[in-house]
């Protein structure tokens, strides 16, 4: 795909597709997989970074997950200017071990603080794709693609997989290659990417709305966020994805213009956490519009639960996948709030006519 070759046990997983579209665009297929890893502790985030070619711009048009919820909690694909690294990670790379522990981007109260960040904090981080709960493949609309490599800000792709529990065996970084010889027990979770060098008229992007906060024991709570679009960009939402853990009931997202709330999409996070079509494909979000999201949750445990990176914590994420026509995607791709008990829509002076019941029911 991106003029890169990924070797896993000597096998070349990079190849060209022998099919063309009606416009004779040649599509390349690339598999980006974890290199036979075996997590050795609970709530482990592992990342695999690949460097892209600077000579040609590519457009990713399809994502085919190669992963099962029996092995992984969720998977995210990030675009980075530079991946997160340090001296120890550089030693790992030189040892040809090609993977690392990494933190959770969206958690403001990250419990995995000793892990490396997904991307270098000095550069830009963008979410390109997400998967959970055995979600199927995602194909972008015709003429739409994620612009990467070449002279773009995305010089690396970083695959992040969240493993809830250790896989069979007791593997550490030091004995990884000895154990990894048993391919049947290793994990190669990942995603197959379809791309082309043919320029796309519509550039794709992802806007993440997420919250911090906590839910008290044996209670219901709404985790909410809202942000003003202050860039002179017209975005056309075409898909949305929700993510929460076990306490999530409904996650909904809206475009707000004045007193009018237009639904982008809502779903139960207990369903496959794929990108679903938006409620209205003619929707356009412009400068000075507001994007807002709510996660309605119920905690039946005898303990308070906070937003965090582990399965014992919670998450409230609403992803908007969109395209722009003949322009640039959003520079600011994340909208966050402090969440409950600090932030609620009702305390935001810019929000009126809140669809309280509608936002929390399917």
C-alpha positions in Angstrom: 0.0 0.0 0.0 2.2 2.8 1.3 5.4 1.6 -0.2 6.0 -0.4 3.0 6.6 -4.0 3.6 5.8 -5.7 6.9 7.7 -9.0 7.5 6.3 -11.4 10.1 8.4 -14.6 10.3 9.7 -14.0 6.8 6.3 -13.7 5.2 5.6 -10.6 3.0 2.1 -9.4 3.9 2.1 -6.5 1.3 0.7 -7.0 -2.1 -1.2 -5.3 -4.9 -4.9 -6.0 -5.7 -5.4 -7.0 -9.3 -8.7 -5.2 -9.6 -9.5 -1.7 -10.9 -12.5 0.6 -10.4 -14.5 2.1 -13.3 -12.0 4.9 -13.3 -9.1 2.4 -13.5 -7.7 3.2 -10.1 -5.3 0.5 -8.9 -5.9 -0.5 -5.3 -3.3 -1.9 -3.0 -3.9 -4.2 -0.1 -1.8 -4.1 3.0 -2.1 -6.1 6.2 -1.1 -4.4 9.4 -0.9 -6.9 12.2 0.5 -7.3 15.7 3.7 -9.4 15.3 2.6 -12.5 17.2 2.3 -10.9 20.6 1.1 -12.6 23.7 0.1 -10.1 26.4 1.3 -11.1 29.9 -0.9 -9.0 32.2 -4.5 -7.6 32.4 -5.6 -4.4 30.7 -2.6 -4.3 28.4 -2.4 -1.9 25.4 0.1 -2.9 22.7 1.0 -0.8 19.7 2.6 -1.6 16.3 4.0 1.4 14.4 4.9 1.4 10.7 6.7 4.2 8.9 5.1 5.4 5.6 6.8 6.4 2.4 7.3 10.1 1.9 7.3 10.1 -1.9 3.7 9.3 -2.6 0.4 10.3 -1.1 -2.1 7.4 -0.6 -5.8 7.3 0.2 -7.2 4.6 2.5 -10.6 3.5 1.3 -11.5 0.3 3.2 -10.8 -1.3 6.6 -11.2 -5.1 7.0 -10.6 -6.2 10.6 -8.6 -9.3 11.3 -9.5 -9.7 15.0 -11.9 -11.4 17.4 -13.5 -10.1 20.5 -12.5 -13.4 22.2 -8.9 -12.1 22.1 -9.1 -8.3 22.2 -11.4 -5.7 23.7 -10.9 -3.1 21.0 -8.6 -1.9 18.3 -7.7 1.6 17.1 -5.7 2.8 14.1 -3.9 6.2 14.6 -2.1 8.5 12.2 1.0 10.1 13.6 3.6 12.6 12.6 5.9 10.6 14.9 5.1 7.6 17.1 5.6 7.7 20.8 9.1 6.4 21.7 11.9 6.6 24.2 15.4 5.2 24.7 14.0 1.8 25.9 11.7 1.6 22.9 14.5 2.3 20.5 16.4 -0.7 22.0 13.3 -2.8 21.4 13.2 -1.7 17.8 16.9 -2.6 17.3 16.1 -6.0 18.9 13.5 -6.4 16.1 10.7 -6.9 18.5 8.5 -4.3 16.7 5.9 -3.7 19.4 5.5 -1.8 22.6 3.2 -1.0 25.5 1.3 2.2 24.8 -1.4 4.2 26.6 -5.0 5.0 25.8 -5.4 8.2 23.9 -8.9 9.1 24.9 -8.7 8.6 28.7 -8.0 11.8 30.6 -7.4 9.9 33.8 -5.1 7.3 32.2 -4.1 4.5 34.6 -1.4 3.3 32.2 0.8 6.3 32.8 4.0 4.3 32.6 3.3 3.3 29.0 4.5 5.2 26.0 2.0 7.5 24.2 0.6 6.3 20.9 2.1 9.3 19.1 4.8 11.7 20.0 3.2 14.6 22.0 5.2 17.1 19.9 3.3 16.1 16.7 -0.3 15.6 15.6 -2.4 12.5 16.5 -5.4 11.5 14.5 -7.8 8.6 14.9 -8.4 6.9 11.5 -10.3 3.8 12.4 -11.8 1.9 15.4 -13.1 -1.6 16.0 -14.8 -3.5 18.9 -17.3 -6.3 19.5 -16.7 -8.2 16.2 -17.7 -5.2 14.0 -17.5 -6.0 10.3 -15.5 -4.3 7.5 -15.9 -0.6 6.7 -15.8 0.7 3.1 -15.8 4.5 2.6 -18.2 6.2 0.2 -17.1 6.4 -3.4 -14.5 9.1 -4.0 -13.6 9.3 -0.3 -10.3 8.3 1.4 -8.0 9.1 4.3 -5.0 11.0 3.0 -1.8 9.6 4.4 2.0 9.3 3.6 3.7 11.6 1.1 3.8 15.2 2.3 0.9 14.8 4.8 1.0 15.0 8.6 0.5 11.2 8.7 3.9 9.7 8.4 3.3 6.7 10.6 0.3 4.4 11.2 0.1 3.0 14.7 -2.1 0.0 15.4 -3.2 -0.2 19.0 -4.9 -3.3 20.5 -6.4 -3.4 24.0 -6.1 -6.9 25.5 -8.3 -7.3 28.6 -6.5 -10.5 29.8 -3.3 -12.4 29.2 -3.4 -14.9 26.4 -2.2 -18.4 27.1 1.2 -18.8 28.6 3.4 -16.4 30.5 5.4 -14.3 28.1 7.6 -11.3 28.8 9.4 -9.0 26.5 12.7 -10.7 27.3 11.5 -14.2 26.3 9.1 -13.1 23.5 10.9 -14.6 20.6 11.4 -18.0 22.2 7.7 -18.4 23.0 6.6 -16.7 19.7 7.9 -19.7 17.7 4.6 -21.4 18.4 2.6 -19.4 15.8 -0.7 -21.1 16.8 -0.6 -19.5 20.2 0.6 -16.1 19.1 -1.7 -13.2 18.4 -1.7 -11.5 15.0 -4.7 -9.3 15.4 -4.9 -6.4 13.0 -6.6 -4.8 10.0 -6.3 -5.1 6.2 -6.2 -1.7 4.5 -7.2 -1.0 0.9 -5.6 2.1 -0.6 -4.9 3.9 -3.8 -2.6 6.7 -5.1 -5.4 8.0 -7.2 -6.4 11.4 -5.7 -9.8 11.4 -4.0 -12.1 14.4 -4.3 -13.4 13.9 -0.7 -10.9 13.7 2.2 -12.0 11.7 5.2 -11.5 12.5 8.9 -12.6 11.4 12.3 -13.8 13.8 15.1 -13.9 12.2 18.6 -16.2 13.5 21.3 -15.2 12.1 24.7 -15.7 12.8 28.4 -13.9 12.4 31.7 -15.9 12.0 34.9 -17.4 9.4 37.2 -20.7 7.6 38.0 -21.6 6.9 41.6 -22.4 3.5 43.0 -25.9 2.1 42.2 -26.9 5.0 40.1 -27.7 6.3 36.5 -25.7 9.1 35.0 -25.3 11.1 31.8 -21.8 11.7 30.5 -21.9 14.7 28.2 -19.7 16.9 26.0 -20.3 19.7 23.5 -17.9 21.7 21.4 -18.1 24.7 19.1 -16.7 24.2 15.6 -14.5 27.2 15.2 -12.7 26.3 11.9 -13.9 27.5 8.5 -14.6 23.9 7.3 -17.7 22.2 6.1 -17.8 18.6 7.2 -20.2 16.0 5.9 -20.8 13.2 8.4 -21.3 9.8 6.8 -20.7 7.3 9.7 -20.6 7.3 13.5 -19.3 4.9 16.1 -20.0 4.6 19.8 -17.8 3.2 22.6 -18.5 2.5 26.2 -17.9 -0.4 28.6 -20.4 -2.6 30.5 -22.4 0.2 32.1 -23.2 2.0 28.8 -26.9 1.9 27.7 -27.2 4.5 24.9 -24.6 6.8 23.2 -26.0 9.6 21.1 -24.5 12.4 19.0 -25.9 15.6 17.7 -25.3 18.7 15.5 -26.7 21.8 17.4 -27.5 25.0 15.5 -29.2 27.6 17.6 -32.1 25.8 19.4 -32.2 23.0 16.8 -30.7 19.6 17.6 -30.2 17.2 14.7 -29.3 13.6 15.4 -26.1 12.4 13.9 -26.7 8.9 15.3 -27.3 6.9 18.4 -26.6 3.2 19.4 -26.3 0.9 22.3 -22.6 0.2 23.0 -23.6 -3.4 23.6 -24.1 -3.9 19.9 -21.1 -4.4 17.5 -19.1 -1.2 17.9 -18.7 -0.5 14.2 -19.1 2.6 12.1 -22.8 2.9 11.3 -24.4 5.1 8.7 -25.5 8.5 10.0 -29.1 9.4 10.5 -29.1 12.0 7.7 -26.5 11.8 4.9 -27.3 15.3 3.8 -26.2 16.9 7.0 -23.4 19.5 6.9 -21.7 20.8 10.0 -20.3 24.3 9.5 -18.3 26.9 11.5 -20.2 28.0 14.6 -22.3 24.8 14.8 -21.9 22.7 18.0 -21.3 19.0 18.1 -22.6 17.3 21.2 -22.6 13.7 22.6 -24.1 11.9 25.6 -23.4 8.5 27.1 -26.3 7.3 29.3 -24.9 4.8 31.9 -26.2 2.6 34.7 -23.9 1.5 37.5 -25.2 -1.5 39.5 -22.0 -2.0 41.4 -21.4 -0.9 45.0 -18.5 1.3 44.0 -18.0 4.6 42.2 -16.7 4.1 38.6 -14.5 6.6 36.8 -13.6 7.2 33.2 -10.3 5.3 32.6 -8.4 2.9 30.4 -9.3 -0.5 31.9 -12.4 -2.7 31.9 -13.0 -1.8 35.5 -13.3 1.8 34.4 -15.7 3.3 31.9 -15.4 5.2 28.7 -17.7 7.6 26.8 -16.7 8.0 23.2 -18.7 9.2 20.1 -16.8 9.1 16.8 -17.9 11.1 13.8 -16.4 10.0 10.5 -16.9 12.7 7.9 -15.6 14.0 4.5 -14.7 17.4 3.2 -15.0 18.4 -0.4 -11.9 19.8 -2.0 -10.5 21.1 1.2 -8.7 20.3 4.5 -10.1 18.2 7.3 -10.4 19.6 10.8 -7.2 20.5 12.5 -8.7 20.0 16.0 -10.0 16.5 15.9 -11.0 15.9 19.6 -13.7 17.4 21.7 -13.7 16.6 25.5 -15.4 17.6 28.7 -14.8 17.1 32.4 -18.0 15.0 32.6 -20.1 14.4 35.7 -20.3 15.7 38.3 -18.7 18.9 36.8 -20.0 19.2 33.3 -23.5 18.7 32.0 -25.3 20.1 28.9 -27.7 21.9 31.2 -24.8 23.9 32.7 -23.6 25.0 29.3 -25.1 28.4 28.6 -24.8 27.9 24.8 -27.2 24.9 24.8 -30.9 25.3 24.8 -33.9 23.0 24.0 -32.0 19.9 25.1 -33.7 16.7 23.9 -33.2 15.0 27.2 -35.4 11.9 26.8 -34.6 11.4 23.1 -30.9 11.5 23.7 -31.0 8.6 26.3 -33.5 6.2 24.6 -33.3 4.0 21.5 
